[in-house]
Amino acid sequence: MRLSTRNQLPGTVTSITTGEAMAVVKVALDGGGQSITSSITREAVEDLGLAEGTKVTVLVKSTEVTLGVE
């Protein structure tokens, strides 16, 4: 599958916390020890077959990206 989303980050699911309708999925990004968290529907978790250890690609598409410095 080809996508127009430029920010594609490979990683591995480290945890999934499910609620009644939504789930919080934490992903450890490859090559750096950083992680990212995604809130998706519980149905999406089931449809994608997500579980701890699943290899995924995190797709980031946003109209606003904020940067910070110290």
PDB file of N, CA, C and O in Angstrom, chain B, residues numbered from 101:
ATOM      1  N   MET B 101       0.836  -1.170   0.000  1.00  0.00           N
ATOM      2  CA  MET B 101       0.000   0.000   0.000  1.00  0.00           C
ATOM      3  C   MET B 101       0.886   1.239   0.000  1.00  0.00           C
ATOM      4  O   MET B 101       1.819   1.346   0.796  1.00  0.00           O
ATOM      5  N   ARG B 102       0.588   2.167  -0.893  1.00  0.00           N
ATOM      6  CA  ARG B 102       1.295   3.435  -0.935  1.00  0.00           C
ATOM      7  C   ARG B 102       0.397   4.500  -0.329  1.00  0.00           C
ATOM      8  O   ARG B 102      -0.805   4.543  -0.591  1.00  0.00           O
ATOM      9  N   LEU B 103       0.999   5.358   0.484  1.00  0.00           N
ATOM     10  CA  LEU B 103       0.256   6.410   1.169  1.00  0.00           C
ATOM     11  C   LEU B 103       0.894   7.761   0.926  1.00  0.00           C
ATOM     12  O   LEU B 103       2.099   7.850   0.692  1.00  0.00           O
ATOM     13  N   SER B 104       0.095   8.812   0.979  1.00  0.00           N
ATOM     14  CA  SER B 104       0.633  10.162   0.829  1.00  0.00           C
ATOM     15  C   SER B 104       1.203  10.695   2.135  1.00  0.00           C
ATOM     16  O   SER B 104       1.887  11.719   2.136  1.00  0.00           O
ATOM     17  N   THR B 105       0.936  10.026   3.231  1.00  0.00           N
ATOM     18  CA  THR B 105       1.447  10.474   4.530  1.00  0.00           C
ATOM     19  C   THR B 105       2.961  10.338   4.550  1.00  0.00           C
ATOM     20  O   THR B 105       3.492   9.246   4.344  1.00  0.00           O
ATOM     21  N   ARG B 106       3.656  11.440   4.797  1.00  0.00           N
ATOM     22  CA  ARG B 106       5.121  11.429   4.763  1.00  0.00           C
ATOM     23  C   ARG B 106       5.741  10.932   6.062  1.00  0.00           C
ATOM     24  O   ARG B 106       6.810  10.323   6.039  1.00  0.00           O
ATOM     25  N   ASN B 107       5.097  11.176   7.178  1.00  0.00           N
ATOM     26  CA  ASN B 107       5.650  10.782   8.468  1.00  0.00           C
ATOM     27  C   ASN B 107       5.223   9.358   8.795  1.00  0.00           C
ATOM     28  O   ASN B 107       4.157   9.131   9.366  1.00  0.00           O
ATOM     29  N   GLN B 108       6.071   8.404   8.426  1.00  0.00           N
ATOM     30  CA  GLN B 108       5.796   6.990   8.644  1.00  0.00           C
ATOM     31  C   GLN B 108       6.899   6.432   9.538  1.00  0.00           C
ATOM     32  O   GLN B 108       8.063   6.378   9.141  1.00  0.00           O
ATOM     33  N   LEU B 109       6.524   6.020  10.743  1.00  0.00           N
ATOM     34  CA  LEU B 109       7.484   5.610  11.760  1.00  0.00           C
ATOM     35  C   LEU B 109       7.266   4.151  12.132  1.00  0.00           C
ATOM     36  O   LEU B 109       6.235   3.817  12.717  1.00  0.00           O
ATOM     37  N   PRO B 110       8.218   3.265  11.804  1.00  0.00           N
ATOM     38  CA  PRO B 110       8.060   1.860  12.162  1.00  0.00           C
ATOM     39  C   PRO B 110       8.295   1.635  13.651  1.00  0.00           C
ATOM     40  O   PRO B 110       9.125   2.302  14.269  1.00  0.00           O
ATOM     41  N   GLY B 111       7.560   0.693  14.213  1.00  0.00           N
ATOM     42  CA  GLY B 111       7.718   0.400  15.632  1.00  0.00           C
ATOM     43  C   GLY B 111       7.000  -0.873  16.015  1.00  0.00           C
ATOM     44  O   GLY B 111       6.512  -1.620  15.167  1.00  0.00           O
ATOM     45  N   THR B 112       6.947  -1.105  17.340  1.00  0.00           N
ATOM     46  CA  THR B 112       6.344  -2.311  17.900  1.00  0.00           C
ATOM     47  C   THR B 112       5.398  -1.927  19.023  1.00  0.00           C
ATOM     48  O   THR B 112       5.745  -1.123  19.889  1.00  0.00           O
ATOM     49  N   VAL B 113       4.201  -2.502  19.009  1.00  0.00           N
ATOM     50  CA  VAL B 113       3.222  -2.236  20.068  1.00  0.00           C
ATOM     51  C   VAL B 113       3.773  -2.761  21.395  1.00  0.00           C
ATOM     52  O   VAL B 113       4.180  -3.919  21.490  1.00  0.00           O
ATOM     53  N   THR B 114       3.780  -1.899  22.418  1.00  0.00           N
ATOM     54  CA  THR B 114       4.263  -2.312  23.742  1.00  0.00           C
ATOM     55  C   THR B 114       3.141  -2.482  24.742  1.00  0.00           C
ATOM     56  O   THR B 114       3.276  -3.248  25.696  1.00  0.00           O
ATOM     57  N   SER B 115       2.023  -1.777  24.541  1.00  0.00           N
ATOM     58  CA  SER B 115       0.882  -1.964  25.439  1.00  0.00           C
ATOM     59  C   SER B 115      -0.388  -1.457  24.792  1.00  0.00           C
ATOM     60  O   SER B 115      -0.372  -0.557  23.952  1.00  0.00           O
ATOM     61  N   ILE B 116      -1.493  -2.063  25.209  1.00  0.00           N
ATOM     62  CA  ILE B 116      -2.819  -1.638  24.758  1.00  0.00           C
ATOM     63  C   ILE B 116      -3.715  -1.587  25.980  1.00  0.00           C
ATOM     64  O   ILE B 116      -3.865  -2.580  26.692  1.00  0.00           O
ATOM     65  N   THR B 117      -4.309  -0.432  26.223  1.00  0.00           N
ATOM     66  CA  THR B 117      -5.259  -0.259  27.315  1.00  0.00           C
ATOM     67  C   THR B 117      -6.618   0.016  26.686  1.00  0.00           C
ATOM     68  O   THR B 117      -6.813   1.045  26.039  1.00  0.00           O
ATOM     69  N   THR B 118      -7.549  -0.903  26.877  1.00  0.00           N
ATOM     70  CA  THR B 118      -8.849  -0.748  26.239  1.00  0.00           C
ATOM     71  C   THR B 118      -9.895  -0.261  27.224  1.00  0.00           C
ATOM     72  O   THR B 118      -9.936  -0.669  28.384  1.00  0.00           O
ATOM     73  N   GLY B 119     -10.733   0.621  26.722  1.00  0.00           N
ATOM     74  CA  GLY B 119     -11.892   1.084  27.465  1.00  0.00           C
ATOM     75  C   GLY B 119     -13.132   0.527  26.789  1.00  0.00           C
ATOM     76  O   GLY B 119     -13.056  -0.435  26.025  1.00  0.00           O
ATOM     77  N   GLU B 120     -14.267   1.134  27.073  1.00  0.00           N
ATOM     78  CA  GLU B 120     -15.512   0.647  26.487  1.00  0.00           C
ATOM     79  C   GLU B 120     -15.561   0.865  24.977  1.00  0.00           C
ATOM     80  O   GLU B 120     -15.979  -0.022  24.234  1.00  0.00           O
ATOM     81  N   ALA B 121     -15.135   2.042  24.524  1.00  0.00           N
ATOM     82  CA  ALA B 121     -15.191   2.345  23.088  1.00  0.00           C
ATOM     83  C   ALA B 121     -13.821   2.640  22.483  1.00  0.00           C
ATOM     84  O   ALA B 121     -13.611   2.419  21.291  1.00  0.00           O
ATOM     85  N   MET B 122     -12.898   3.133  23.287  1.00  0.00           N
ATOM     86  CA  MET B 122     -11.586   3.557  22.791  1.00  0.00           C
ATOM     87  C   MET B 122     -10.476   2.702  23.395  1.00  0.00           C
ATOM     88  O   MET B 122     -10.669   1.996  24.385  1.00  0.00           O
ATOM     89  N   ALA B 123      -9.296   2.793  22.757  1.00  0.00           N
ATOM     90  CA  ALA B 123      -8.110   2.100  23.259  1.00  0.00           C
ATOM     91  C   ALA B 123      -6.913   3.034  23.140  1.00  0.00           C
ATOM     92  O   ALA B 123      -6.841   3.854  22.224  1.00  0.00           O
ATOM     93  N   VAL B 124      -5.985   2.904  24.067  1.00  0.00           N
ATOM     94  CA  VAL B 124      -4.728   3.647  24.026  1.00  0.00           C
ATOM     95  C   VAL B 124      -3.637   2.643  23.684  1.00  0.00           C
ATOM     96  O   VAL B 124      -3.413   1.678  24.415  1.00  0.00           O
ATOM     97  N   VAL B 125      -2.961   2.880  22.563  1.00  0.00           N
ATOM     98  CA  VAL B 125      -1.932   1.963  22.074  1.00  0.00           C
ATOM     99  C   VAL B 125      -0.585   2.665  22.160  1.00  0.00           C
ATOM    100  O   VAL B 125      -0.399   3.741  21.592  1.00  0.00           O
ATOM    101  N   LYS B 126       0.353   2.050  22.876  1.00  0.00           N
ATOM    102  CA  LYS B 126       1.708   2.599  22.984  1.00  0.00           C
ATOM    103  C   LYS B 126       2.616   1.805  22.058  1.00  0.00           C
ATOM    104  O   LYS B 126       2.566   0.576  22.007  1.00  0.00           O
ATOM    105  N   VAL B 127       3.460   2.551  21.316  1.00  0.00           N
ATOM    106  CA  VAL B 127       4.347   1.950  20.330  1.00  0.00           C
ATOM    107  C   VAL B 127       5.776   2.415  20.597  1.00  0.00           C
ATOM    108  O   VAL B 127       6.034   3.614  20.704  1.00  0.00           O
ATOM    109  N   ALA B 128       6.703   1.464  20.702  1.00  0.00           N
ATOM    110  CA  ALA B 128       8.130   1.768  20.804  1.00  0.00           C
ATOM    111  C   ALA B 128       8.657   1.914  19.380  1.00  0.00           C
ATOM    112  O   ALA B 128       8.583   0.977  18.585  1.00  0.00           O
ATOM    113  N   LEU B 129       9.187   3.088  19.063  1.00  0.00           N
ATOM    114  CA  LEU B 129       9.690   3.345  17.721  1.00  0.00           C
ATOM    115  C   LEU B 129      11.032   2.649  17.514  1.00  0.00           C
ATOM    116  O   LEU B 129      11.855   2.574  18.427  1.00  0.00           O
ATOM    117  N   ASP B 130      11.238   2.146  16.308  1.00  0.00           N
ATOM    118  CA  ASP B 130      12.494   1.481  15.972  1.00  0.00           C
ATOM    119  C   ASP B 130      13.655   2.468  16.012  1.00  0.00           C
ATOM    120  O   ASP B 130      13.505   3.631  15.636  1.00  0.00           O
ATOM    121  N   GLY B 131      14.804   2.002  16.467  1.00  0.00           N
ATOM    122  CA  GLY B 131      16.042   2.752  16.369  1.00  0.00           C
ATOM    123  C   GLY B 131      16.154   4.003  17.206  1.00  0.00           C
ATOM    124  O   GLY B 131      16.551   5.045  16.684  1.00  0.00           O
ATOM    125  N   GLY B 132      15.827   3.948  18.463  1.00  0.00           N
ATOM    126  CA  GLY B 132      16.045   5.143  19.246  1.00  0.00           C
ATOM    127  C   GLY B 132      15.444   5.126  20.628  1.00  0.00           C
ATOM    128  O   GLY B 132      15.742   6.009  21.432  1.00  0.00           O
ATOM    129  N   GLY B 133      14.608   4.154  20.932  1.00  0.00           N
ATOM    130  CA  GLY B 133      14.057   4.058  22.266  1.00  0.00           C
ATOM    131  C   GLY B 133      12.928   5.020  22.568  1.00  0.00           C
ATOM    132  O   GLY B 133      12.447   5.062  23.700  1.00  0.00           O
ATOM    133  N   GLN B 134      12.488   5.799  21.583  1.00  0.00           N
ATOM    134  CA  GLN B 134      11.369   6.705  21.814  1.00  0.00           C
ATOM    135  C   GLN B 134      10.062   5.961  21.620  1.00  0.00           C
ATOM    136  O   GLN B 134      10.010   4.932  20.946  1.00  0.00           O
ATOM    137  N   SER B 135       9.003   6.496  22.221  1.00  0.00           N
ATOM    138  CA  SER B 135       7.696   5.871  22.051  1.00  0.00           C
ATOM    139  C   SER B 135       6.666   6.921  21.662  1.00  0.00           C
ATOM    140  O   SER B 135       6.872   8.121  21.841  1.00  0.00           O
ATOM    141  N   ILE B 136       5.566   6.441  21.133  1.00  0.00           N
ATOM    142  CA  ILE B 136       4.458   7.308  20.735  1.00  0.00           C
ATOM    143  C   ILE B 136       3.167   6.610  21.137  1.00  0.00           C
ATOM    144  O   ILE B 136       3.084   5.382  21.139  1.00  0.00           O
ATOM    145  N   THR B 137       2.165   7.407  21.477  1.00  0.00           N
ATOM    146  CA  THR B 137       0.886   6.877  21.931  1.00  0.00           C
ATOM    147  C   THR B 137      -0.205   7.285  20.960  1.00  0.00           C
ATOM    148  O   THR B 137      -0.251   8.425  20.498  1.00  0.00           O
ATOM    149  N   SER B 138      -1.089   6.332  20.654  1.00  0.00           N
ATOM    150  CA  SER B 138      -2.210   6.597  19.759  1.00  0.00           C
ATOM    151  C   SER B 138      -3.507   6.208  20.443  1.00  0.00           C
ATOM    152  O   SER B 138      -3.589   5.159  21.082  1.00  0.00           O
ATOM    153  N   SER B 139      -4.523   7.054  20.309  1.00  0.00           N
ATOM    154  CA  SER B 139      -5.864   6.720  20.777  1.00  0.00           C
ATOM    155  C   SER B 139      -6.692   6.344  19.558  1.00  0.00           C
ATOM    156  O   SER B 139      -6.911   7.163  18.665  1.00  0.00           O
ATOM    157  N   ILE B 140      -7.151   5.092  19.531  1.00  0.00           N
ATOM    158  CA  ILE B 140      -7.962   4.600  18.416  1.00  0.00           C
ATOM    159  C   ILE B 140      -9.166   3.862  18.985  1.00  0.00           C
ATOM    160  O   ILE B 140      -9.230   3.608  20.187  1.00  0.00           O
ATOM    161  N   THR B 141     -10.103   3.523  18.139  1.00  0.00           N
ATOM    162  CA  THR B 141     -11.269   2.807  18.630  1.00  0.00           C
ATOM    163  C   THR B 141     -10.894   1.378  19.008  1.00  0.00           C
ATOM    164  O   THR B 141      -9.945   0.800  18.478  1.00  0.00           O
ATOM    165  N   ARG B 142     -11.657   0.835  19.926  1.00  0.00           N
ATOM    166  CA  ARG B 142     -11.457  -0.565  20.328  1.00  0.00           C
ATOM    167  C   ARG B 142     -11.685  -1.478  19.125  1.00  0.00           C
ATOM    168  O   ARG B 142     -10.993  -2.482  18.951  1.00  0.00           O
ATOM    169  N   GLU B 143     -12.669  -1.112  18.297  1.00  0.00           N
ATOM    170  CA  GLU B 143     -12.958  -1.891  17.096  1.00  0.00           C
ATOM    171  C   GLU B 143     -11.758  -1.914  16.149  1.00  0.00           C
ATOM    172  O   GLU B 143     -11.484  -2.942  15.528  1.00  0.00           O
ATOM    173  N   ALA B 144     -11.036  -0.788  16.031  1.00  0.00           N
ATOM    174  CA  ALA B 144      -9.849  -0.730  15.172  1.00  0.00           C
ATOM    175  C   ALA B 144      -8.760  -1.670  15.692  1.00  0.00           C
ATOM    176  O   ALA B 144      -8.079  -2.327  14.905  1.00  0.00           O
ATOM    177  N   VAL B 145      -8.596  -1.734  17.010  1.00  0.00           N
ATOM    178  CA  VAL B 145      -7.616  -2.655  17.603  1.00  0.00           C
ATOM    179  C   VAL B 145      -7.936  -4.081  17.183  1.00  0.00           C
ATOM    180  O   VAL B 145      -7.056  -4.841  16.778  1.00  0.00           O
ATOM    181  N   GLU B 146      -9.216  -4.429  17.288  1.00  0.00           N
ATOM    182  CA  GLU B 146      -9.635  -5.787  16.924  1.00  0.00           C
ATOM    183  C   GLU B 146      -9.490  -6.035  15.428  1.00  0.00           C
ATOM    184  O   GLU B 146      -8.992  -7.085  15.021  1.00  0.00           O
ATOM    185  N   ASP B 147      -9.922  -5.076  14.599  1.00  0.00           N
ATOM    186  CA  ASP B 147      -9.837  -5.225  13.144  1.00  0.00           C
ATOM    187  C   ASP B 147      -8.401  -5.386  12.663  1.00  0.00           C
ATOM    188  O   ASP B 147      -8.130  -6.157  11.743  1.00  0.00           O
ATOM    189  N   LEU B 148      -7.478  -4.651  13.291  1.00  0.00           N
ATOM    190  CA  LEU B 148      -6.061  -4.715  12.899  1.00  0.00           C
ATOM    191  C   LEU B 148      -5.325  -5.892  13.538  1.00  0.00           C
ATOM    192  O   LEU B 148      -4.188  -6.189  13.171  1.00  0.00           O
ATOM    193  N   GLY B 149      -5.971  -6.559  14.489  1.00  0.00           N
ATOM    194  CA  GLY B 149      -5.326  -7.686  15.171  1.00  0.00           C
ATOM    195  C   GLY B 149      -4.155  -7.246  16.027  1.00  0.00           C
ATOM    196  O   GLY B 149      -3.168  -7.973  16.143  1.00  0.00           O
ATOM    197  N   LEU B 150      -4.249  -6.059  16.632  1.00  0.00           N
ATOM    198  CA  LEU B 150      -3.139  -5.537  17.425  1.00  0.00           C
ATOM    199  C   LEU B 150      -3.005  -6.265  18.750  1.00  0.00           C
ATOM    200  O   LEU B 150      -3.999  -6.611  19.389  1.00  0.00           O
ATOM    201  N   ALA B 151      -1.767  -6.491  19.152  1.00  0.00           N
ATOM    202  CA  ALA B 151      -1.429  -7.090  20.441  1.00  0.00           C
ATOM    203  C   ALA B 151      -0.012  -6.652  20.765  1.00  0.00           C
ATOM    204  O   ALA B 151       0.702  -6.160  19.891  1.00  0.00           O
ATOM    205  N   GLU B 152       0.402  -6.825  22.018  1.00  0.00           N
ATOM    206  CA  GLU B 152       1.790  -6.511  22.367  1.00  0.00           C
ATOM    207  C   GLU B 152       2.714  -7.319  21.473  1.00  0.00           C
ATOM    208  O   GLU B 152       2.522  -8.520  21.282  1.00  0.00           O
ATOM    209  N   GLY B 153       3.724  -6.642  20.923  1.00  0.00           N
ATOM    210  CA  GLY B 153       4.681  -7.298  20.039  1.00  0.00           C
ATOM    211  C   GLY B 153       4.363  -7.170  18.563  1.00  0.00           C
ATOM    212  O   GLY B 153       5.190  -7.525  17.724  1.00  0.00           O
ATOM    213  N   THR B 154       3.168  -6.664  18.223  1.00  0.00           N
ATOM    214  CA  THR B 154       2.803  -6.479  16.813  1.00  0.00           C
ATOM    215  C   THR B 154       3.648  -5.373  16.198  1.00  0.00           C
ATOM    216  O   THR B 154       3.756  -4.280  16.755  1.00  0.00           O
ATOM    217  N   LYS B 155       4.246  -5.662  15.042  1.00  0.00           N
ATOM    218  CA  LYS B 155       4.986  -4.649  14.287  1.00  0.00           C
ATOM    219  C   LYS B 155       3.974  -3.769  13.565  1.00  0.00           C
ATOM    220  O   LYS B 155       3.066  -4.275  12.905  1.00  0.00           O
ATOM    221  N   VAL B 156       4.127  -2.458  13.686  1.00  0.00           N
ATOM    222  CA  VAL B 156       3.205  -1.506  13.068  1.00  0.00           C
ATOM    223  C   VAL B 156       3.987  -0.357  12.436  1.00  0.00           C
ATOM    224  O   VAL B 156       5.180  -0.186  12.688  1.00  0.00           O
ATOM    225  N   THR B 157       3.303   0.415  11.621  1.00  0.00           N
ATOM    226  CA  THR B 157       3.842   1.670  11.126  1.00  0.00           C
ATOM    227  C   THR B 157       2.928   2.770  11.636  1.00  0.00           C
ATOM    228  O   THR B 157       1.728   2.773  11.361  1.00  0.00           O
ATOM    229  N   VAL B 158       3.506   3.704  12.382  1.00  0.00           N
ATOM    230  CA  VAL B 158       2.760   4.846  12.899  1.00  0.00           C
ATOM    231  C   VAL B 158       2.730   5.897  11.801  1.00  0.00           C
ATOM    232  O   VAL B 158       3.775   6.306  11.293  1.00  0.00           O
ATOM    233  N   LEU B 159       1.526   6.334  11.436  1.00  0.00           N
ATOM    234  CA  LEU B 159       1.362   7.349  10.403  1.00  0.00           C
ATOM    235  C   LEU B 159       0.926   8.639  11.071  1.00  0.00           C
ATOM    236  O   LEU B 159      -0.071   8.662  11.792  1.00  0.00           O
ATOM    237  N   VAL B 160       1.676   9.725  10.834  1.00  0.00           N
ATOM    238  CA  VAL B 160       1.361  11.008  11.460  1.00  0.00           C
ATOM    239  C   VAL B 160       1.025  12.008  10.367  1.00  0.00           C
ATOM    240  O   VAL B 160       1.866  12.343   9.532  1.00  0.00           O
ATOM    241  N   LYS B 161      -0.208  12.478  10.383  1.00  0.00           N
ATOM    242  CA  LYS B 161      -0.640  13.499   9.428  1.00  0.00           C
ATOM    243  C   LYS B 161      -1.374  14.554  10.238  1.00  0.00           C
ATOM    244  O   LYS B 161      -2.381  14.262  10.882  1.00  0.00           O
ATOM    245  N   SER B 162      -0.877  15.763  10.206  1.00  0.00           N
ATOM    246  CA  SER B 162      -1.442  16.798  11.050  1.00  0.00           C
ATOM    247  C   SER B 162      -1.403  18.136  10.335  1.00  0.00           C
ATOM    248  O   SER B 162      -0.507  18.408   9.537  1.00  0.00           O
ATOM    249  N   THR B 163      -2.377  18.954  10.633  1.00  0.00           N
ATOM    250  CA  THR B 163      -2.370  20.296  10.071  1.00  0.00           C
ATOM    251  C   THR B 163      -1.537  21.239  10.926  1.00  0.00           C
ATOM    252  O   THR B 163      -1.230  22.355  10.507  1.00  0.00           O
ATOM    253  N   GLU B 164      -1.174  20.796  12.114  1.00  0.00           N
ATOM    254  CA  GLU B 164      -0.363  21.630  13.010  1.00  0.00           C
ATOM    255  C   GLU B 164       0.672  20.770  13.715  1.00  0.00           C
ATOM    256  O   GLU B 164       0.332  19.754  14.320  1.00  0.00           O
ATOM    257  N   VAL B 165       1.921  21.170  13.640  1.00  0.00           N
ATOM    258  CA  VAL B 165       3.009  20.509  14.345  1.00  0.00           C
ATOM    259  C   VAL B 165       3.694  21.569  15.190  1.00  0.00           C
ATOM    260  O   VAL B 165       4.140  22.589  14.665  1.00  0.00           O
ATOM    261  N   THR B 166       3.781  21.339  16.486  1.00  0.00           N
ATOM    262  CA  THR B 166       4.365  22.313  17.408  1.00  0.00           C
ATOM    263  C   THR B 166       5.753  21.854  17.834  1.00  0.00           C
ATOM    264  O   THR B 166       5.952  20.673  18.117  1.00  0.00           O
ATOM    265  N   LEU B 167       6.696  22.754  17.882  1.00  0.00           N
ATOM    266  CA  LEU B 167       8.054  22.474  18.335  1.00  0.00           C
ATOM    267  C   LEU B 167       8.339  23.229  19.615  1.00  0.00           C
ATOM    268  O   LEU B 167       7.770  24.294  19.857  1.00  0.00           O
ATOM    269  N   GLY B 168       9.217  22.682  20.433  1.00  0.00           N
ATOM    270  CA  GLY B 168       9.627  23.370  21.662  1.00  0.00           C
ATOM    271  C   GLY B 168      11.123  23.237  21.859  1.00  0.00           C
ATOM    272  O   GLY B 168      11.727  22.254  21.428  1.00  0.00           O
ATOM    273  N   VAL B 169      11.719  24.211  22.504  1.00  0.00           N
ATOM    274  CA  VAL B 169      13.141  24.179  22.826  1.00  0.00           C
ATOM    275  C   VAL B 169      13.333  24.649  24.262  1.00  0.00           C
ATOM    276  O   VAL B 169      12.472  25.320  24.832  1.00  0.00           O
ATOM    277  N   GLU B 170      14.461  24.290  24.830  1.00  0.00           N
ATOM    278  CA  GLU B 170      14.802  24.749  26.187  1.00  0.00           C
ATOM    279  C   GLU B 170      15.832  25.833  26.124  1.00  0.00           C
ATOM    280  O   GLU B 170      16.249  26.349  27.160  1.00  0.00           O
TER     281      GLU B 170
END
